[in-house]
Amino acid sequence: MKSPDRRLYFAYVLLVIADLVFLNQLPEIRYLSKPLLMPVLFLAYRREVGIADAFSQKIMLALLLSWVGDVALMFRGAGMFIAGLSAFLSAHLVYISYFRSIRSPKTSFLKRRPVMLLAVVVFVIELLYVLWPGLGSLAWPVSVYAIVIGTMLAFAGWQYGKLSNRTAMLFMTGALCFVLSDAILAIARFRFQFMYSGTLIMSTYCLAQFLIVKGSAAHLRELSAPGLSMD
C-alpha cells in the first residue's frame, strides 16, 4: 500500500465539478468530461493500492464496467440504455462479490439484527411500485436491476461490525449513494423529470464510487490485522 496520490483524487473532484457544470450549461462538452471520470478514479485507486490483489482487481473491474455504463448512457436509444444497464448491473455484481469475500472474526451488526434488512426489501418493493406503470417492456430487466442494487446495499451494510467503523461506513455510505443515484435515474427516466435530476444523479454516483474506492483502500490496510483474510 502507498500513500494516496492527492493530486489524482483532487483531479477527480475537479473533473466531477466540471462535469456537473457542463451537464447544466454546456452538455455537448460532457462527451469529453464524463468518459474521464472513472479512468481518473481508477488510476488514483491503482496508485494507492499498489500491486493488484483479488480485492483490488474487483474494484478496478467494477470501475471499468461503470465506465462502459457511463459511455453507453451518453447516447440515446433503448439499445444503449440496455447496454448501460447491463454494464452497471455487472459492476454491482462485482461489488457484491467483493463484499461477500470479506472475512472477519467479528460478527456483523446485521447478523445480530437481521430484521434491519427488511428496510432494504421495503425500499426495493417501493421503488418498483413507483416505477412499474412506466416500465413497459423493461419491467423485468429493471426489476432484476433493482433487486441486485438492493442486494449490493445489504452486503455493504453487512460489513458494519466486521470491519472498523470508518471502513464499514465508507462502504455503506458509498453503496447507499449508488442506490440513490440509480433510483433517481430510474424515476427521472420512467416516471417524471424534475429539476436538477441530472445533477443529483451524477453527484451521488460520483460520490458513491469515490467512497467505495476509499473504503476498499482502507479495507486493504486492515487486511494486515489478525483475523482478516481473502477467499
N, C-alpha and C positions, 0 to 999 in steps of 0.2 A: 504494500500500500504506500502511496505517496501523498504528500500534502496536496489538497485541491488546488488546481490552477484557477485562481480567482479571475484571471483575465478572460478565460474561456467562459466561465459561468456569468461573468459580467457582460460578455458579448452576447450570451444567450438572453439575458434580461433586456439588453438594449434592442435586440432583434425582436423580442416579443412586443416591446413597446412600439417599435416601428411598424410591426405587422398590424397591431391594433389601430394605429393611426391610419395606415393605408386602407384598412378594412372599411373605415367610415368616410375617408376623404379621397383616397386615390386607389380604388380597388384593383385597377389594372396592374399596379406595381406589386401587388401581392403575389403575382406569378413569379416574382423574384424573392420576396421575403419569406413566404410561407414554406417553400421547399427547403429552406436553410435551417429551419428551427430544430428539427430532430437531428440532422447531421452535426450541428454545433453542440447540442447537448450530448450526443453520442461521443464526440471527441473529448468533451470535458470529463465525462464519466470514465472513458477509457484511459485518459491521462491520470486520473485519480486512483483508479483501482489497480493499474499496472497490468501484470500478467493475467490473462483471462483464465478463470476457473469455471466450474459448472454453473455457479450462480451468476457471475458477471456475464457469461455468454448468453444466458437467458434474458438479462436486461438489455443487452445490445441487440439481440434478436427482436425483442419487443419494440425497441426504438426503431429498428429498421422496418418492421411491419407497420408501425404507426406512420412512418414517413410515406410508405406506399399508400396508406389510407389518406393521409393529408393531400397527396398529389391527386389521387383519384377523385376526391370530393371537390376539387377545384373546378372540375368540368361537369357540365350539365348532362342529364340523361339518366334513365333508370339503370342502364348497364354500369355506368361509372359509380352510381350510388351503391349498387350491389357489390362492386369491386372494393369500394372503400369500406363498406360494412364488413365484408369478409376479412379484409386486412386487419381492421380493428378487433374483430371477433377473435382472430388468431392471436393478436397481441395480448388480449385479455386472457386467453387460454395459457399463454406463456407465463403471464404474471401469476395465474393460479398455480401453475407448475412450480414456480419459484417459491411461493408461499407454502405450498404443500411440502417442499423439500426441507424446510427449516425444522431442525430438531433441537430440543432443549429439555433439560431435566425438570424445568419449571412447568407448571400447569397453566394453560391458557385460562384467562378470566371467563371466556365464553364456554369453556368446558365445564366450569363450575356453575355457570349461569346460562345454559343453552337456550333458555326461554328468550334471551335477548336477541337471538337470531330471528325471532318472529318479526322484528322490526324490518329486517331486510325483505322477508317474504311479503309483508304487507306493502312495502314500498313497490316491489316489482308488480304485484297484483294491481295496485292503484295506478301505477304508470300505464300498464296495459289497458286498464279500464278507460283511462283518459284518451289513449291513442287509438283504441280499436276502431271507432267509427271512421277514421280517416286512413286506415292502413290498406284496405283493399287487398290486392294480390300479395302485398308484402306482409300480411298479418303474421304468418308463421315464421318467416325469417326474422322479423323484428321481435317476435315473442322469444325465439331462441336466443337472440342477442340480449334481450332484457334479462333472461334467466342467467346467462353467462356473466353479465356485469354484476348482477346481484350476488352470484357465487364468488366472483373476484373480491367484492367488498366483504363478504363474510370471511373468506380466507385471510384477507388483510386484517380484519378485526380479531381473528383467531390468534394473532401474534401478540396481542396485549396480555402481559403476564408471562409470556415465554421469553421475550426479548426485553432489553432495557426500555423504560417508558419512552425515552426520546426516540429510539429507533422504531418502536411499535407505533407511536403517534405519527411519525413521518409516513410510514406505510399506510396507516388507517386514514389519515387526512388526505394523502395523495389518492388513494382509492376512492374516497368519498367525492373528491373534486372531479375525478374522472367520471364517476357515475352521474354527478350533477351535470357535467358538460354534455354527456350523451343524452340525458333526459331532456335538457333544454333544446338540444339539436332536434330530437325526435318531435317534441311539441311544436317547435317552430316549423318543421317540415310537414308534419301530418295533421296538425290541428289549426294553429293560427300563428302568424308572425306577430312579434311585438317589438317595441323599440329597444334597440341595443341588444337584441338577442344574439347577434353575431359576436359582439364584444364579450358577452357573458360566456358564450360557448368557448371562444378561444382563450380567454383569460383563465377560466377554470381548467381547461385542457392543458395549457402550458404549465400552470402551477402544479397540476396533478403529476405530470411527467417529471418535473423538477423534484418534487417531494419524494416520489418513488425512487428516483435515481439517488438522491441523498440518503434515503432510508437504506438502500442497498449498500452504499458506501459505508454507512455506519454499521450495518449488519456484518459486512466483511471484516471490519475491525473487531467485532465481537467474537468472530469465529475462533480467535486465539484463547478465548475464555474457556474454562473447563466445562465440558458437557454439551458444547455446540458442535455439530458436525453436519456434513452434507450426505445426501443419499449415496 
